[in-house]
Every structure is written in structure tokens, then in C-alpha cells.
Amino acid sequence: MTTFRRRVAEWRFPSLRRAALWVPQVGSGRANTLMVFSLCSVFQASLKADYINKPFAQRCQDLVKVIEDFPAKELHTIFPWLVESIFGSLDGILVGWNLRCLQGRVNPVEYSIAMEFLDPGGPMMKLVYKLQAEDYKFDFPVSYLPGPVKASIQERVLPDSPLYHNKVQFPPTGGLGLNLALNPFEYYIFFFALSLITQKPLPVSLHVRTSDCAYFILVDRYLSWFLPTEGSVPPPLSSSPGGASASPAPRTPAMSFASYGLHDTSLLKRHISHQTSVNADPASHEIWRSETLLQVFVEMWLHHYSLELYQKMQSPHAKLEVLHYRLSVSSALHSPAQPSLQALHAYQESFTPTEEHVLVVRLLLKHLHAFANSLKPEQASPSAHSHATSPLEEFKRAAVPRFVQQKLYLFLQHCFGHWPLDASFRAVLEMWLSYLQPWRYAPEKQAQSNDSQPRCVSEKWAPFVQENLLMYTKLFVAFLNRALRTDLVSPKNALMVFRVAKVFAQPNLAEMIQKGEQLFLEPELGIPHRQHRLFMAPTLTGSFLSPWPPVVTDASFKVKSHVYSLEGQDCKYTPMFGPEVRTLVLRLAWLITQAKQTAKSISDQCMESPGGFSFLSWLGFSPMGTNCPYPANDLDEMGQDSVRKTDEYLEKALEYLRQIFRLSEAQLTQLTLALGTTQDENGKKQLPDCIVGEDGLILTPLGRYQIINGLRRFEIEYQGDSELQPIRSYEITCLVRALFRLSSAINRRFAGQMVALCSRNDFLGSFCRYHLTEPVLANRHLLSPVGRRQAASQTRGPRLSLRFLGSYRTLLSLLLAFFVAYLFRVGPLLCTLLLVLGYVLYAMAMTVLTERGKLHQL
């Protein structure tokens, strides 16, 4: 008590110094207890006040001194507040230090201070270990856990992850307000991991590169520290230079890594009241922090999926077990368990991962591959399982298949099914492809990096491919379905198709996938000893150092176990190299061919107008008029370079698909001809797929798909009254409207005289008809049946149109003519007469040519 009073009195906070003056030296135990609580409250309040008022650097310095000077008995009261002030509140209202936006190039001082404070060997982790040595527990609300975990605990069913075993705390009054009792390290990592999910998404206007932010780099540092690819996990830091290291918390419950090689067929869980308290094996102390870190990251970041998947994972066996337990022991509980229907209703919260979330998960997967591949060849061999190995080596073998595989598969399924059909899907795609290629993170990768040819996937990776068969096959089919609904003319979408095709076209990979499918589809009739096998994982029991079970040499059984554990034993598997998927691939190949033609059309039009549409288009001299199928802004966004990249990506993707599925050139040519993808004589794209009906062309489903995806389109042209068409950008609005009123007045005043002049059969009548009448609408290329009916009903007489005088082009031409006349010393009046005379001669020549053309048509 005296030591604490002295420390508070010596502390520089004025309020704490004043509070320490009245602390008595001697007193009863009850008085001392109350006194300590009072001082702790004052200490925490003063620390919070100075934390708000002082600058960031000074706050961190004060926190470092507090952590060093005060014992765990006093520090545990401020630990939850400190963690929340750093990572933000679980409800997302408080942002804390906002590590997701903190970047070194923007705020170098704050960034370096925060990274040093939160480093795995920094002051904050020293505080965690100091509290860990005293075995403090902190309550974490179950309501902020991922949806499936929360729903399972609320149903009084223990989740399958050992992370929650022996931690669920029930309130004395019933099922509301459930908490987990976590040790300091778990509490800290829970908050750190959940801050990626619970905090509000970054605003679109704020351009933050995820790989440069403090949070992303801290994740990388924690993974490198606790899941080292070289050496062992560093021991916990001592709280003081001469003090003893914090003893690691026991691993709860002791879990045999022997069960990490297989998976559950369902979420078959034990009831929460059956939680066991097992004394941890001392040998597990070496990696308890590593295992906790990985489990928390996986649970918080990957244990999210839709309600449909949640219901699918609840097998009849699990539901039956819960029902039997409720019937037998419900009377012994403080309150009845929450009904399953209510739990499912509470779970109906939509979860949409952000791009930042996906990038962090990809970082985790890449490091896990490097972590697992850091095993020496003699350690990674199956025969090494039975020999004495360190817990870290056992953990390296078990990390991916036991902790990651199932939840990652469900997470990817959720992303593939719910992510928007836009270019942001690239983040999910690269995360998926990173998991599919563990050989990229193997130590021998560097020795082959100088080879220009694609590296052949070694046969040693065949077990990984077979044990992750659905990751390759089912998700590939899901990607095909997405690709068939996207615009492949977009360079970003074309790049995604190219990336997937390139990965699956790696030599020997397609053969290994096909071999895995053959093993799964292998009939069991000829193998009697398999007929009664259940593809289920062993129960979650046993000691940490228990020996590994006999290695399963039956490759077919291992593949079936993988598929059934993820999809259930009643799953309907669609082979990747079967006829259904092959049809989808041929359809994608056809779309790639269509997109290449579209990109070529855009490229050709860019080449025809190299000067762009800036000034000439404003004047109305653009070679592409209002009937252009590709608007100018689309061309500006695409650009010649983007069109070239699109064509390159699609060409290579098509070649890779041919290699993967062994498509022949004849197949693609026949498919192209059958679907009508050939070009017409002018090299332009044909109309969308249509059939001829009574009222004209009718779009087929294929035609609608072509229009939606921009593969084909109709030639759009204005077919109404030319005087009433919208004012163009190259026209003067007020002048066009004034000329329209003037011409309308003249037409009303002299309508009879114009009809009489146009009715004459001599040259004067032809001259008037050339100027006062429009081309017959029936002679136009009308595509719409509505346009045909309107053309038949419209009978316009002769009229004068002055709209051409409202064009910037006409006015600029007149201005240039007067300027040239001025240079030759020609007056305005004489210049006007010359212009009128020149136009009359031009109009007379056009009249003669028009009449001769009509005679030839007759």
C-alpha cells in the first residue's frame, strides 16, 4: 500500500499527487482495500483526462512510463480502456488511433510512434505479458463475435474452435449478456483483429493504400513474430530488466494436433455446459501465443458467411444432439436455451467484407504458406509424424488444414456469391489464387525464378491439391459463372480472366486436379472395407503431445473426406473437367472472341479519329456523328492503350483455356460460326441476335445478353422531325430557337406559294424541291416498328429550314470567308454577293445531279 502511494505521489499528474496526500500509512484491511480502489479510480480518471488533452507523442510517452512504473495490480484496471482507446470501440463509434488510415508518408511522426508502441516487442506487449503473469481475466461480449459463432453460443452449443472452450460465462439471470473470459493476450488480439471488421468503412474520397497503413504492417509484424518462418517463437518479454518472464497461460483445452489433419463433416459441437477444464501440457507453452493469434485471426476474419451456409452447416446430427440435450437437462439450467429459430433470426445480419478486409486476409494466407513451407524436408515427410518433433513443427503442419481450410472455403464462397460484378473483385480473386499456389512461397522458389518458361508444378504438391480439391474446382466454376456475366471489353475484367487462366494453365496443375477428381469419383463397390467408413474427424480430445495416428495412405479416402467435410455427404459434385463445365468454358471462349471483336472495333474507330473529339467535335466536324455506337466519353475512358491491353489479355486467356481443357481450334471455329460471330463485309459488328416478327425484329435472350454486356448494339439514329431534334453541343441554343421561330413564321405565311413552286415540273420546281423538302422517311433504314408507323403517318409539306445558320461550323465558315475577303480588300457587300452567287451555282449543280439520280432509279 505504501509503495503504491509513493508511486502515485511521485507521478507528475497534479490530480494524482493531490489524491495521494490523504492516503494514511496504516489502516485496517477493509480501509486499505477501499483506499486502493479509490486511488485506482483517481489514477484512471486522471490518465484519461491527460490522454485527451495532451498531444499524441506526449500521451505515448506517459503510457510507456505508466507501464514501466506501475505493477500489474494497478494496471489491470486501465487495460480494457487502453485497448479500446487504441483500436476503437466494438460498436465502431470510437475510432481509436485509426490505424487503418495512419500512413508513414502522410504522418511520419505519429506513424513511427504508434508502430514502436504496438510492436510485438514494444511497450503495449510488455503490458500484456505483465498482466498475463498475474492470470487476470477480462470480459469480452459475445454479441460482437462473428455471426455464426454468436448464433451457436446463443443456442448453448459450443463452437468447433478450441478458442472458445472453457471461456463462455453465463450471467446469473439468463441467456442475455453472454461474455467470454479472456486472458490479457487473447483480449488484446481479439480487439486488434475485430478492429478491421467493426470500424466503419473508409470513405470513398479518402484514398488510402492498404499496404502502407499502420494496421496492415502491424498484422505483418505480428505474423512474422508469432509465426516465424525461421527459428522459434521469441519468448515473452520480461516486464522489467531484472524481472522474470511472464509465464504463458495454459492452452485451453489441451488439443491434440493429431486431430488437426482431418475435418469435421459438420459443426458437430458439444454443449457449452460440457466445457472441460484440462491441465495444459507444459510442452504446449512454446506456441500457445502462436496458436491463439492464428485462431483469433481466422475466427474474426473468416468465420463469416450467409444464413444459407450457416443453416447448411448445421447437419441433422448436430441438431439431433442439441435436441436430446435440451430434453434431458433443460430443467437444470438457469434459464431455457434460446430457441434455434430465434438464434437464426438473430443471425440474419448481412456481412459484406471490404476490399481492405480481403487484402489483410490475403496477407495472412501468404504468410501461412511460407510458415508451413518452412518445414525442412525431413520434418514435412509423413514418416516424421511418429518421431519426436517440437510443438512448433507440429503446428506448422497443422495450421492450414486444421484452422484455415474450412472457414476460408466458406468465406470465399460467400465472396464469390455476394461480391458486386465490378473490378473490385480483383482483391478476392488474388486472395483465392494466393491460396491455390503454395509453391510460390516455398524456399525453392528462388532457385527457379530465372527461368523464362512457366514452372512445372511439382508432384510433391499433389496431396495439397487433392486435399483442397473444392478450392480449385468448385470455386473455378463459380468464377466462370461470374465471368459470363461481366463485360470482358473492360481491361480490368479481361485481366481477371487472364489471371485465373494463367494460374490454372501452369504445367501439371490441370493433370493433378483431374487426378484428384478421379480419386473422388472412384467407385467404392470394389473396396468392401470402405463401405461403412464415415468421413468424420476424430473427437476433440487427447493430450497435446499424443502421437499422430497412422498415416492414411488411401488417397481416394482423403479426397472424399475433404469434399464431404466441406459440402456434406449428400453433396452433388460437378466435375471441373466434365461436360457441364466444358460447356461453360466454350461459352466463355465465345464471349472472349466477341469481346476481342468489340475491342478491335473501338480500336479501329480510335485510329480513324486520331485527333480526338475536343475542338473539332465542338465545331461539329467530328467524323462520328450522333449515330456513333460508341460515345466519345467511352472512347476517352478506354483509350488506345487500354484497348491494346484488353486484346492482349483476352488472347492469352483464350490460349490458356485451350491448354487447360484441351480445346481444339476446330471446336472454337465451329462454335464461333454457330453463334454468328463473324463480321460483315465492312468489318463492322452485326446487329444483336434477333428473330423477325410481325412488327419487326424481336430480341432473343442471346441478343439481350449481347446488349447488356456491350457485345453488340443497334445503330441508333434520329428518325423524327429534323427541326425538333435536340439541340447539339455544336449549336448555339438561343440562335437555334430564334431561327426556328423565324422559319416557322415564314412557313406559315408562305405555305401555299411553296407548295405551288414545288409542284412545278420544270427546273425551278426541282430547285425548290431540293431546298424545301426533306428525304422521304420511308427510304431510311428503319429498325423500329414504331418508327415505321410514325413514318407512314407523317406527311410534311415543303418548308424552309434556317437551323444550319445556328451552327458554330456555319458561323465560323462565314467568318473565315469574310476574313479572307478582307485580306484581298473585298468589301462585305461584295463578299456577300459572291457567297450567294457561289451557293446558287452549287445548288443548281446539285439539283441537276439529284434529278438524274431519280431518273436512273426509275
Secondary structure as UniProt FT lines:
FT   HELIX           2..10
FT   HELIX           14..20
FT   TURN            21..22
FT   HELIX           29..53
FT   HELIX           56..69
FT   HELIX           72..75
FT   TURN            76..78
FT   HELIX           79..87
FT   TURN            90..91
FT   TURN            96..97
FT   TURN            99..101
FT   TURN            104..106
FT   HELIX           108..118
FT   TURN            120..121
FT   HELIX           123..133
FT   TURN            134..135
FT   STRAND          138..141
FT   HELIX           142..144
FT   HELIX           147..154
FT   TURN            155..156
FT   HELIX           162..164
FT   TURN            165..167
FT   STRAND          168..169
FT   TURN            172..173
FT   STRAND          179..182
FT   HELIX           184..198
FT   TURN            204..205
FT   HELIX           210..212
FT   HELIX           214..226
FT   TURN            241..242
FT   HELIX           257..261
FT   HELIX           272..274
FT   HELIX           282..286
FT   HELIX           288..302
FT   HELIX           307..313
FT   HELIX           316..329
FT   HELIX           330..332
FT   HELIX           340..347
FT   HELIX           355..373
FT   HELIX           377..380
FT   HELIX           382..386
FT   HELIX           391..398
FT   HELIX           399..404
FT   HELIX           405..418
FT   HELIX           423..425
FT   HELIX           426..436
FT   HELIX           438..441
FT   HELIX           443..448
FT   TURN            449..450
FT   HELIX           459..461
FT   HELIX           462..467
FT   HELIX           469..483
FT   TURN            484..485
FT   TURN            488..489
FT   HELIX           491..504
FT   TURN            507..508
FT   HELIX           509..521
FT   TURN            525..526
FT   HELIX           528..530
FT   TURN            531..532
FT   TURN            544..545
FT   HELIX           555..567
FT   TURN            569..570
FT   TURN            576..577
FT   HELIX           579..608
FT   TURN            610..611
FT   HELIX           615..619
FT   TURN            626..627
FT   HELIX           632..661
FT   HELIX           665..674
FT   TURN            675..676
FT   TURN            681..682
FT   STRAND          690..693
FT   TURN            694..695
FT   STRAND          696..699
FT   HELIX           701..708
FT   TURN            709..710
FT   HELIX           722..724
FT   TURN            729..730
FT   HELIX           733..749
FT   HELIX           751..759
FT   HELIX           763..772
FT   HELIX           777..779
FT   HELIX           785..793
FT   HELIX           803..806
FT   HELIX           808..823
FT   TURN            824..825
FT   HELIX           828..857
//
